[in-house]
Amino acid sequence: MMKKDSFRSVLILGGAGFIGSNLASSILRNSSDNVHIFDNLSRPGVRNNLSWLQEFAGNSGRLQITVADIRDAAQVDRAVRHATEIYHFAAQAAVTTSIQDPRHDFDVNLAGTFNVLEGARKSENRPFLLFTSTNKVYGDFGAASLTEEDKRYRSKLAQGTSEDQPLDFHSPYGCSKGAADQYVRDYARIYGLRTVVFRMSCIAGARQFGNEDQGWVAHFLYSALRGAAITIFGNGKQVRDVLCVEDLVRAFDSARQLPASPDGRIYNIGGGPQNGVSLLELIELVEDLTGRRLEIQHDEPRPGDQLYYVTDSSRFQHDTGWAPKIAPVETLRLIHDFWKKNRGLFATDHTATALLRASSTELVQPA
């Protein structure tokens, strides 16, 4: 539950997306604070998320919505002006898309983040700023530290990857997000902003409209439910640690209560070794939950994919006392419950296409 303290005016960039809408609903439910959603509504399902949030807000006047793009510096300046807290989730979030169109990836992820930082720097409120980065800033670890088992890779680094891992940007996506998270850190050093960067692993949960490129946990489950095939790139033994979005929202609340650091704060955030799961293992969990067999197709590994990534979040746990509570199987149940209550959004591919056409311009929030 959000801590009820001094009045907050919370700006969530990409706030109609999966992570943003979950954070916004938590604030609206558990406080009397104001929430400002800034989003260009480009992804399927996000308009439904806004309607959901408006139900929480009712006639309170606590929810403001701006339909705009973070590449528009003037719009960002106006949105940031009155915020006491900024959560920056707006992003081009797919490695594959970044390879196809690196200019767009650069403009959204790096130039867009620069707009946010400049708005925060000029604001008289000196807002707290949290930026969601990615484990992709650590690049491809390769197979040197891995052993191959029947259904997964296993790493010699049992505790996972810490913030001491050297940066190694692979793919345009890794470069744009990595450069952006360094900008966020440097604005703490040079301009005294109170910033936190979360380098996140796999986030999953309710209100996630997963697809092949983003939100793979939800994508596997939805594919099983509608009897669609999934494509496994590589052998399926790749491992990620899964963090439920409800645990992530608690981490946001813990982060905002940290004292300022002159060097900025950067944390690896994920489900940790206890929530590590391979693609093949997740398929088994999905099939057990749904009682349906997944149709699987295989293809070559994709550029930029990591064979193994599990988060060591011990630094953040030490600084805040936060720890993940929800296991991957329970996260799958939460996504399944969301699907059951919102089947109309998943009825057919035509529905998804219609949702996309109903949205405006281009992608600015993560899956």
Stockholm file with secondary structure:
# STOCKHOLM 1.0

chainA/1-367         MMKKDSFRSVLILGGAGFIGSNLASSILRNSSDNVHIFDNLSRPGVRNNLSWLQEFAGNSGRLQITVADIRDAAQVDRAVRHATEIYHFAAQAAVTTSIQDPRHDFDVNLAGTFNVLEGARKSENRPFLLFTSTNKVYGDFGAASLTEEDKRYRSKLAQGTSEDQPLDFHSPYGCSKGAADQYVRDYARIYGLRTVVFRMSCIAGARQFGNEDQGWVAHFLYSALRGAAITIFGNGKQVRDVLCVEDLVRAFDSARQLPASPDGRIYNIGGGPQNGVSLLELIELVEDLTGRRLEIQHDEPRPGDQLYYVTDSSRFQHDTGWAPKIAPVETLRLIHDFWKKNRGLFATDHTATALLRASSTELVQPA
#=GR chainA/1-367 SS CCCCCSCCEEEEETTTSHHHHHHHHHHHHHCSCEEEEEECCCSTTHHHHHHHHHHHHTTSSCEEEEECCTTCHHHHHHHHTTCSEEEECCCCCCHHHHHHCHHHHHIIIIIHHHHHHHHHHHCTTCCEEEEEEEGGGGCCCCSTTEEECSSCEEESCTTCBCTTSCCCCCHHHHHHHHHHHHHHHHHHHHHCCEEEEEEECEEECTTCCCCSSSCHHHHHHHHHHHTCCEEEESSSCCEEEEEEHHHHHHHHHHHHTSCCCTTCEEEEESCCGGGEEEHHHHHHHHHHHHSCCCCEEEECCCTTCCSEECBCCHHHHHHHCCCCCCCHHHHHHHHHHHHHHTGGGGSCHHHHHHHHHTSCSSCCSCC
#=GC SS_cons         CCCCCSCCEEEEETTTSHHHHHHHHHHHHHCSCEEEEEECCCSTTHHHHHHHHHHHHTTSSCEEEEECCTTCHHHHHHHHTTCSEEEECCCCCCHHHHHHCHHHHHIIIIIHHHHHHHHHHHCTTCCEEEEEEEGGGGCCCCSTTEEECSSCEEESCTTCBCTTSCCCCCHHHHHHHHHHHHHHHHHHHHHCCEEEEEEECEEECTTCCCCSSSCHHHHHHHHHHHTCCEEEESSSCCEEEEEEHHHHHHHHHHHHTSCCCTTCEEEEESCCGGGEEEHHHHHHHHHHHHSCCCCEEEECCCTTCCSEECBCCHHHHHHHCCCCCCCHHHHHHHHHHHHHHTGGGGSCHHHHHHHHHTSCSSCCSCC
//
